[in-house]
């Protein structure tokens, strides 16, 4: 496993991070979840990403229990806030920043998180209020660094222009061979300002593993057939797209790697990227994904990928 510095922080994170969206505490049973976490540590993953809204606290509670007994400085722990936790608790107001952080720390059974992220931008709260509250939780020692997820370039610039507040070190956008929107504005802006990318869905909800095939039902043990985990998959399962993804298999075969590892190595080629978040439901998936760390793709391979997916990805 290789490690990269996370923005202008002193955190060195594994290139592959273990996420918990739709999986731990939600769609994967506890034993398999614990096995996945153990496998992640065994292969050098030190970066665990979650959010308060994942399972309405269930993912954080699972991690809080499962991480007990591990030295706190042996892993980097990240969580988020923004989405509704109930009818009244939502957004990035100062009250919510403090309240949701304290709730997350209680569920995670820790005194601090290494990275606290704004899960989306809050149009209903003054940005100055949010940034001041984030500064306060960093000053308190409950948070080491802060980041954001799915903010636009103008929103990022606006935060950087506020004087006397904490600086962001990370951005968490969706990014994959099939979704390249951050390349236009977000990645260049962040690269110029000490903000690293931690990307989610680098395998496009598992479609880029090559396990789904045109004209065939999804595997019985796949995310696509799990009603707790497949709620965002429809856009990735068209026959045309599955046919294009199948054409990536020979490219991966020629390199002696899996299509999964090809897709992860593709996002890791980006210098501004610190980590790609995986969502594994079985330990063997963790191991396969982790093996993508350190794979270097040459220009001919990158061009071959673009030729296959031309017209099928969002940019």
VORO-241620 format. One record per residue (C-alpha): x, y, z. Coordinates in steps of 0.1 Angstrom, whole numbers, padded with zeros to 4 digits, always signed. Layout:
<nodes>
XYZ ...
</nodes>
This chain:
<nodes>
+0000+0000+0000 +0012+0035-0009 +0004+0066+0010 -0002+0102+0000 -0003+0135+0019 -0037+0148+0024 -0036+0184+0011 -0019+0209+0034 -0021+0186+0064 +0003+0163+0082 -0020+0133+0074 -0006+0105+0053 -0035+0084+0040 -0036+0051+0021 -0043+0055-0016 -0073+0032-0010 -0097+0042+0017 -0124+0021+0032 -0159+0037+0031 -0191+0028+0048 -0219+0043+0026 -0247+0017+0022 -0225-0010+0037 -0214-0012+0073 -0243-0009+0097 -0267-0009+0068 -0265-0035+0040 -0237-0058+0052 -0240-0080+0083 -0218-0074+0112 -0194-0103+0108 -0186-0096+0072 -0183-0059+0081 -0158-0067+0108 -0139-0090+0084 -0137-0063+0058 -0123-0038+0084 -0097-0064+0095 -0087-0071+0060 -0083-0034+0053 -0059-0030+0081 -0041-0062+0072 -0033-0048+0037 -0022-0014+0048 -0054+0007+0045 -0053+0033+0073 -0080+0057+0061 -0117+0050+0072 -0144+0073+0058 -0180+0075+0071 -0208+0100+0078 -0234+0106+0104 -0262+0100+0079 -0250+0066+0068 -0277+0044+0083 -0287+0074+0105 -0257+0068+0127 -0255+0030+0123 -0223+0032+0103 -0206+0053+0129 -0218+0031+0157 -0205+0000+0140 -0171+0016+0135 -0171+0029+0171 -0174-0007+0183 -0152-0024+0157 -0123+0000+0161 -0120-0005+0199 -0087-0020+0208 -0068-0004+0179 -0044+0024+0186 -0062+0056+0177 -0031+0070+0160 -0028+0039+0138 -0057+0050+0115 -0072+0082+0100 -0109+0086+0107 -0131+0109+0087 -0168+0116+0090 -0193+0142+0077 -0224+0162+0084 -0251+0180+0064 -0280+0156+0055 -0310+0153+0078 -0307+0131+0108 -0343+0138+0118 -0370+0164+0112 -0350+0193+0127 -0313+0184+0126 -0297+0191+0092 -0274+0216+0075 -0242+0234+0085 -0253+0260+0110 -0230+0266+0139 -0254+0247+0162 -0255+0217+0139 -0217+0217+0135 -0212+0214+0172 -0242+0191+0179 -0236+0167+0151 -0199+0165+0158 -0205+0156+0194 -0230+0130+0184 -0206+0115+0159 -0178+0114+0185 -0201+0096+0209 -0211+0070+0183 -0175+0066+0171 -0163+0063+0207 -0134+0087+0202 -0123+0121+0214 -0115+0135+0180 -0118+0129+0142 -0089+0135+0119 -0111+0149+0092 -0146+0165+0095 -0163+0172+0062 -0193+0193+0050 -0212+0166+0032 -0228+0192+0008 -0229+0230+0006 -0256+0246+0028 -0275+0273+0009 -0295+0282+0040 -0267+0290+0063 -0242+0319+0058 -0209+0305+0048 -0191+0327+0074 -0211+0310+0101 -0202+0275+0089 -0165+0284+0086 -0163+0300+0120 -0180+0269+0136 -0155+0246+0118 -0127+0268+0131 -0140+0264+0166 -0142+0226+0165 -0106+0225+0152 -0095+0249+0179 -0112+0227+0205 -0091+0196+0195 -0122+0176+0185 -0113+0179+0148 -0078+0179+0133 -0087+0190+0097 -0118+0199+0077 -0130+0192+0042 -0160+0192+0020 -0179+0170-0004 -0194+0180-0038 -0188+0217-0035 -0186+0238-0067 -0155+0259-0076 -0173+0292-0067 -0183+0278-0033 -0147+0266-0026 -0133+0300-0036 -0158+0318-0014 -0147+0298+0016 -0110+0305+0009 -0117+0343+0008 -0131+0344+0044 -0103+0357+0066 -0093+0342+0099 -0109+0308+0095 -0096+0273+0091 -0086+0261+0057 -0099+0231+0039 -0075+0202+0031 -0098+0179+0013 -0125+0176-0013 -0147+0145-0017 -0163+0144-0052 -0177+0116-0072 -0150+0106-0097 -0144+0077-0120 -0138+0067-0155 -0175+0072-0161 -0179+0105-0141 -0152+0131-0148 -0169+0163-0139 -0144+0174-0112 -0116+0176-0138 -0129+0208-0153 -0128+0232-0124 -0127+0215-0090 -0095+0196-0093 -0074+0224-0108 -0086+0249-0082 -0079+0224-0053 -0045+0215-0067 -0035+0252-0067 -0046+0256-0030 -0034+0226-0011 -0067+0207-0012 -0066+0170-0021 -0093+0149-0036 -0108+0119-0017 -0130+0104-0044 -0162+0084-0039 -0177+0058-0062 -0145+0052-0082 -0160+0020-0094 -0194+0036-0103 -0213+0016-0077 -0195-0016-0088 -0202-0013-0125 -0165-0008-0133 -0157-0042-0117 -0170-0058-0148 -0193-0081-0129 -0225-0068-0146 -0232-0079-0182 -0256-0069-0209 -0285-0093-0211 -0277-0111-0178 -0292-0108-0144 -0268-0093-0118 -0250-0118-0096 -0270-0127-0065 -0244-0115-0041 -0239-0081-0059 -0250-0046-0048 -0274-0044-0076 -0298-0070-0061 -0296-0056-0026 -0325-0032-0020 -0306-0015+0008 -0276-0008-0014 -0288-0004-0050 -0308+0028-0048 -0284+0048-0070 -0274+0022-0095 -0300+0025-0123 -0280+0051-0143 -0250+0027-0146 -0269-0004-0158 -0279+0005-0194 -0271-0021-0220 -0249+0004-0239 -0228+0013-0209 -0224-0023-0198 -0213-0032-0233 -0186-0005-0232 -0174-0015-0198 -0170-0051-0210 -0145-0038-0236 -0123-0027-0207 -0117-0063-0197 -0091-0070-0225 -0072-0039-0215 -0070-0051-0179 -0061-0086-0190 -0032-0073-0211 -0018-0056-0180 -0023-0087-0158 -0048-0069-0135 -0085-0070-0129 -0109-0045-0144 -0116-0033-0108 -0079-0026-0104 -0078-0009-0138 -0106+0015-0127 -0090+0023-0094 -0055+0028-0109 -0072+0051-0134 -0084+0075-0107 -0051+0072-0088 -0033+0085-0118 -0045+0120-0109 -0018+0137-0088 -0043+0158-0068 -0060+0126-0056 -0051+0114-0021 -0073+0084-0019 -0101+0065-0036 -0129+0053-0013 -0140+0017-0018 -0173+0002-0006 -0165-0035+0000 -0190-0060+0013 -0166-0090+0014 -0129-0092+0026 -0117-0105-0008 -0131-0073-0024 -0110-0053+0000 -0079-0072-0009 -0084-0069-0046 -0091-0032-0044 -0061-0026-0022 -0039-0043-0047 -0046-0014-0071 -0023+0008-0051 +0010+0014-0069 -0003+0003-0103 +0009+0028-0129 -0009+0031-0163 +0010+0043-0193 -0003+0068-0219 -0013+0040-0243 -0035+0024-0217 -0051+0057-0207 -0058+0064-0244 -0073+0029-0249 -0097+0035-0219 -0107+0068-0234 -0113+0052-0268 -0136+0026-0253 -0156+0050-0231 -0158+0079-0256 -0192+0094-0254 -0202+0073-0223 -0188+0093-0195 -0199+0126-0179 -0174+0154-0180 
</nodes>
